Amino acid sequence: MRVTFSKSPEWFPSARPKGLERLFVREPIAEYTSQYVHMFLQDLEHLVPLGSRKERDGYFELETNDKPLAMKVVTALDRQYHSPHLGDALRHFLSSTAMELFFTGHSIIKLTVKFDEFKWEVSSLHPSATRIVSFGPFLLQVLPERDNQGFSRDFEIFPSELRFLSAKDILRIQLPTSLRRRRKRLIRRLRLLSDLSYPDTEKLFPRTSLENPSPKNNFFDFSMFRKNFDIALFQTIRETGWMARDYSGDEKSDFFTSVWRLRFRKFQASLRMDIIRQLNEKIPKIIHQVNPDFKMTIKEKGMLTPDELTEMEQQLYAGEISFKTVIDSTFNR
């Protein structure tokens, strides 16, 4: 394994770490094989309300001294759909970033400036972000043995590499400190619960045989298993307010659903506001290298804040607002 220094990270399809790579890199989360992880990330990514807005940019506004440049930067953040609209670009960016943050703990974007065209180009390291770790003032990328098949006619195999990256032009979004440890614990438990959600009944129940044609199950109570499983699940997701899409049952009620809905929206709003805060702090620092006078602030408008959601929860406890008000407000805002 060789050690190199570079300004630019490298994109490559993500793969399981091997050998010494395991010292630096954790195995990627198999989202689609973990039922609860997949559902949680699907619900979490909607950081911007799904309710319709007449204006495409209705939830955000830009305060800047260079509107064309600021729009190029923000819309370039939309790595999936490349929308030219402020609101759509930020919604797509927040969605993909939330997913990446809960997969890896951080999100990496490389900003590159072309002076002659005055055009911003953004390359995303989303599939390889699990292989980028902090090392003092540097970011360290662990590159596996790889080839250029499909990119060049001259086939070549590159050795594994430890690449030190200069963080000057790299936009790194991190989870809030309070969520970093909770993320690992939450994902680990959701993966475990996904594996336990459908027990192997062939091993749990006695088998029919000639000697025992009508076996009795004296040791496994499935109803008790489901009760204990539900308790473990809700203890795991209680801090986030996510309901695991389980809205029925004797323990559920409109009040219970409304409270949890408010708490999950509060969890999403806190994450959204922290990502926007990091954008406002880090993007100007990167652009100041080529334009020292540049100023830019992304502002939210029309969306519920954590304080407003806390107030709504208190009003719900006091009976001052209805369940319908909670559902309508959290859907449209």
Summary of the structure (lengths in Angstrom):
residues: 333
radius of gyration: 24.1
end to end distance: 50.5
largest distance: 87.0
contacts: 908
relative contact order: 0.16
helix: 45%
strand: 17%
